[in-house]
């Protein structure tokens, strides 16, 4: 079957909107017609080589849609079922999975090396960028990558649950483990940062400080739960300490992935505070600390993969927050675009101009 998709022909090349030949679902697979897909900065990291994947590839890892066909042996999903795509399914058997750390599954991305489809014009093999190839009208995925969509949540909203919301929520609740009454700073007010701000509010944080380079994001940040807004500068840690009785925040969540913001987040926490790094930076982003300050400040710095979340467990929890109104998914999206708009959205992100876009099919 021929469908339109956004294809990355080579690392560093512009995305191409083209037709691809998508096979029928094989054993243990389903075909999904996309309702929406989020344009996430991680896709930009795939396209510029920060994250390595086989190419040419169909990108897109955050989406939701409707099952239109199932392969042999699939019994728990049927045509007509709504699903949320899970780009990092856990195998359940590797050492990390046996420890319950499913977000670190050693086999989660094995499917990214499998041929996904062929480009119609020349027959070239195409790979799924992060297992699910959501930047297409339809995709074929393993059933492990398709979680039942939560009832009462429109599929166009549920698309965001597969990455941005799971990551932002998990960073606050699972990695940083924010407690009621604690103070929190969130660095970077993109999709993940907005989810983290809302999650800090849900966790009962007493003060929530949003930090970003753009003054235009203040309204979005405050709507998501920020009590304070700080424009990023060399003085950001000092400004945050000034707003927290000269102590610093209990928790900083870094959603940018740059050495300067990781260092600023670390310096913005109190003695004994906790910094969780969510942003994906390149190998050139070197963060340095001296031995004395590590001892003196007693702070904790930790990485965070996929929000340290278990999608099968956390998706119903997030859906409950959405249905109750505690979590507003529409607040995460600054622009709705069609499939043809993805290349321009990537250019905006590369230039630091773009917000979070949602492709609506």
C-alpha positions in Angstrom: 0.0 0.0 0.0 1.3 3.5 -0.9 1.2 6.3 1.7 2.8 9.7 2.1 5.6 10.0 4.7 8.4 12.3 5.8 11.7 10.6 5.0 15.2 11.5 6.2 17.4 10.5 3.2 20.7 11.0 5.0 22.1 12.4 8.2 22.1 16.2 7.9 19.8 16.3 4.8 16.4 18.0 4.7 13.4 15.9 5.2 11.5 14.8 2.0 7.7 14.4 1.8 7.3 11.4 -0.5 5.3 8.3 -1.2 6.4 5.0 0.4 5.3 1.4 -0.2 4.2 0.1 3.2 3.8 -3.7 3.5 0.9 -5.5 5.1 1.4 -6.2 8.8 3.3 -9.4 9.5 3.0 -11.8 12.5 2.7 -9.8 15.7 2.3 -6.5 13.9 -0.5 -4.0 13.3 -1.1 -1.3 10.7 -2.1 2.1 12.2 -3.7 5.0 10.5 -2.2 8.1 12.3 -4.5 10.7 13.8 -1.7 12.9 14.9 2.1 12.9 15.5 4.1 15.3 17.6 7.2 17.0 16.1 9.7 16.5 18.9 13.2 17.8 19.3 14.4 14.2 19.5 13.5 13.8 15.8 15.7 16.8 15.0 18.5 15.0 17.0 18.0 12.0 14.8 18.2 14.1 11.6 21.4 15.9 12.6 23.2 12.9 13.9 23.1 13.6 17.6 21.3 10.3 17.9 22.4 7.7 15.4 19.9 5.6 13.4 20.0 3.7 10.1 19.1 5.9 7.2 17.2 6.5 5.0 14.5 6.6 7.6 10.9 7.6 8.3 11.1 9.7 11.4 8.4 10.4 14.0 8.2 8.6 17.3 5.2 10.3 19.1 1.8 9.6 17.8 -1.6 8.0 18.1 -4.1 6.5 15.6 -6.5 3.7 14.7 -5.7 0.1 13.9 -6.8 -0.7 10.4 -5.3 -4.2 10.0 -3.6 -6.8 12.2 -1.1 -9.5 11.4 -1.1 -13.2 12.2 -1.3 -14.1 15.9 -2.6 -10.6 17.0 -5.6 -11.1 19.3 -5.6 -8.2 21.8 -5.9 -5.5 19.1 -8.4 -5.3 16.3 -9.3 -3.0 13.5 -11.0 0.1 14.8 -9.0 0.1 18.1 -7.3 3.4 19.1 -3.7 3.1 20.1 -0.9 5.3 21.4 2.5 4.5 19.8 5.3 3.5 22.2 8.7 4.1 20.6 10.7 2.3 23.4 8.9 -1.0 24.2 10.6 -3.1 26.9 11.6 -6.7 26.2 11.0 -7.9 29.7 14.0 -10.2 29.8 17.2 -8.0 29.7 19.0 -7.1 33.0 17.4 -3.7 33.1 13.9 -5.0 32.6 14.4 -7.7 35.2 15.4 -4.9 37.6 12.1 -3.1 36.8 14.0 -0.3 34.9 12.1 -0.8 31.7 13.1 2.7 30.4 16.7 1.3 30.1 15.7 -1.8 28.2 18.7 -3.0 26.2 16.5 -4.2 23.3 14.0 -1.3 23.1 15.3 0.0 19.8 16.1 -3.2 18.0 13.2 -2.6 15.6 14.9 0.6 14.3 17.3 -1.6 12.4 14.6 -3.5 10.5 13.4 -2.5 7.1 10.1 -0.7 7.5 9.1 0.2 3.9 10.4 1.1 0.5 10.5 4.5 -1.2 8.1 4.4 -4.1 10.2 6.2 -6.7 13.4 4.1 -6.5 12.6 1.1 -4.2 15.2 2.2 -1.6 14.9 0.5 1.8 13.6 2.7 4.6 14.0 2.2 8.3 11.7 3.4 11.2 13.6 6.2 12.9 12.6 5.2 16.5 10.7 2.0 15.8 7.3 3.5 14.9 7.8 5.9 11.9 4.9 8.2 12.9 5.6 10.8 10.3 3.4 9.0 7.8 -0.3 8.7 7.0 -0.1 5.1 8.1 2.6 2.9 9.7 3.2 -0.8 10.6 4.5 -1.5 14.0 5.0 -4.4 16.4 2.1 -4.8 18.9 4.6 -4.0 21.6 4.8 -0.5 20.2 1.0 0.0 20.2 -0.7 0.6 23.6 -4.5 0.8 23.9 -5.5 4.4 23.7 -7.1 5.6 27.0 -10.8 6.2 26.8 -12.1 9.7 27.0 -9.0 11.3 25.5 -9.1 12.3 21.8 -6.5 10.6 19.7 -5.1 13.9 18.5 -4.4 14.8 22.1 -3.3 11.2 23.1 -0.5 11.4 20.5 1.4 13.6 23.0 1.3 11.0 25.7 3.7 8.8 23.9 6.8 11.0 24.5 6.5 14.6 25.7 4.1 14.0 28.5 5.5 10.7 29.7 9.0 12.2 29.7 8.0 15.5 31.5 5.7 13.7 34.0 8.2 11.0 34.7 11.1 13.4 35.2 9.2 15.1 38.0 7.4 12.0 39.5 9.9 9.2 38.9 13.3 10.7 38.5 13.3 13.8 40.7 10.5 12.5 42.9 9.1 15.9 43.7 7.4 16.0 47.1 4.5 18.3 48.2 5.8 21.7 49.3 9.1 21.5 47.4 10.4 24.2 45.1 11.1 23.3 41.4 12.9 25.0 38.5 12.3 23.8 34.9 14.8 24.8 32.3 13.4 25.0 28.8 9.7 25.7 28.1 9.1 23.3 25.1 6.7 20.4 25.0 8.6 18.4 27.7 9.2 21.5 29.8 5.5 22.4 29.7 4.6 18.8 30.7 7.1 19.0 33.6 5.7 22.3 34.8 2.2 20.8 34.9 3.5 17.7 36.6 5.3 19.8 39.3 2.0 21.5 40.0 0.2 18.1 40.2 3.0 16.9 42.6 2.1 19.8 44.9 5.3 21.9 44.5 5.0 25.2 46.4 7.0 27.3 43.9 7.6 26.5 40.3 10.1 28.6 38.4 10.2 28.4 34.6 13.4 29.3 32.8 13.7 30.0 29.0 15.5 32.3 26.6 12.3 33.5 25.1 10.1 36.1 26.8 7.2 35.0 24.6 6.9 31.7 26.5 6.0 33.3 29.8 2.2 33.1 29.3 2.4 29.5 28.3 4.6 28.7 31.3 2.3 30.4 33.8 -0.7 28.7 32.3 1.1 25.4 32.8 1.7 26.1 36.5 4.8 28.3 36.8 4.6 30.8 39.7 7.7 32.6 38.4 9.4 33.2 35.0 13.1 33.8 34.6 14.7 34.8 31.3 17.9 32.7 30.9 21.1 34.5 31.4 24.5 34.2 33.1 22.8 35.3 36.3 20.0 32.6 36.2 21.3 30.6 39.3 21.7 33.8 41.3 18.2 35.0 40.3 16.7 31.6 41.3 18.4 31.7 44.6 17.1 35.2 45.2 13.6 34.0 44.7 14.1 31.1 47.2 15.4 32.8 50.3 19.0 32.5 48.9 18.8 28.7 49.2 18.1 27.5 45.7 15.3 25.2 44.6 14.9 21.7 45.9 14.7 20.3 42.3 15.8 21.5 38.9 14.6 19.7 35.7 16.8 20.5 32.7 14.9 20.0 29.4 17.4 21.5 26.9 20.5 19.3 26.8 23.2 22.0 26.7 26.2 22.1 29.0 25.5 25.7 30.0 21.9 24.9 31.1 22.9 21.7 32.9 25.5 23.6 34.8 23.0 26.4 35.6 20.4 23.9 36.7 22.9 22.3 39.1 23.9 25.7 40.5 20.3 26.7 41.0 19.5 23.9 43.4 20.0 24.2 47.2 22.6 22.3 49.1 21.5 18.7 48.9 19.2 19.5 46.0 18.4 17.3 43.0 19.0 18.0 39.3 17.4 15.8 36.7 18.7 16.1 33.1 16.1 15.3 30.5 17.5 17.2 27.5 19.5 15.2 24.9 22.9 16.9 24.2 25.7 16.1 21.8 29.1 14.7 22.7 30.5 18.2 22.3 28.5 19.4 25.3 31.0 18.8 28.1 29.9 19.7 31.7 32.6 20.1 34.3 32.6 20.1 38.1 35.4 20.3 40.6 35.8 17.7 43.4 35.4 20.2 46.2 32.0 21.5 45.1 30.7 18.0 44.6 31.5 17.3 48.3 30.5 20.7 49.6 27.1 21.1 47.9 26.0 17.4 48.3 23.8 17.7 45.3 22.5 14.9 43.2 22.8 15.0 39.4 21.0 12.3 37.4 20.1 11.4 33.9 16.6 10.7 32.9 15.6 8.4 30.0 12.0 8.6 28.7 11.1 10.1 32.1 12.2 6.8 33.8 8.6 5.8 32.9 6.8 2.5 32.3 4.4 3.5 29.5 2.0 0.6 30.2 1.7 1.6 33.8 1.9 5.4 33.5 -0.4 5.9 30.4 -3.6 5.2 32.4 -2.4 7.5 35.2 -1.8 10.3 32.8 -5.1 9.8 31.1 -6.8 10.2 34.5 -5.0 13.5 35.0 -6.2 14.6 31.5 -9.8 13.6 32.1 -9.9 15.4 35.4 -8.5 18.6 33.9 -5.3 18.5 36.0 -3.2 18.0 32.8 -3.9 20.1 29.7 -2.4 18.4 26.6 -3.5 21.2 24.3 -1.3 23.6 26.2 1.8 21.7 24.9 1.1 22.5 21.3 1.9 25.9 19.8 1.2 25.1 16.2 -0.9 22.5 14.2 0.5 21.6 10.8 -0.1 19.1 8.0 2.5 16.5 6.9 3.9 18.9 4.4 4.8 21.3 7.2 7.3 19.1 8.9 10.4 20.2 7.0 9.6 23.9 7.9 9.0 22.9 11.5 12.4 21.3 11.6 14.1 24.4 10.2 12.4 26.5 12.9 13.6 24.1 15.6 17.2 24.2 14.2 17.1 28.0 14.3 15.7 28.0 17.8 12.5 29.7 16.6 9.9 26.9 16.6 7.6 25.8 19.3 6.1 22.3 19.5 4.1 21.4 16.5 1.5 18.7 16.1 0.9 17.0 12.7 -2.8 16.3 12.3 -3.5 13.8 9.5 
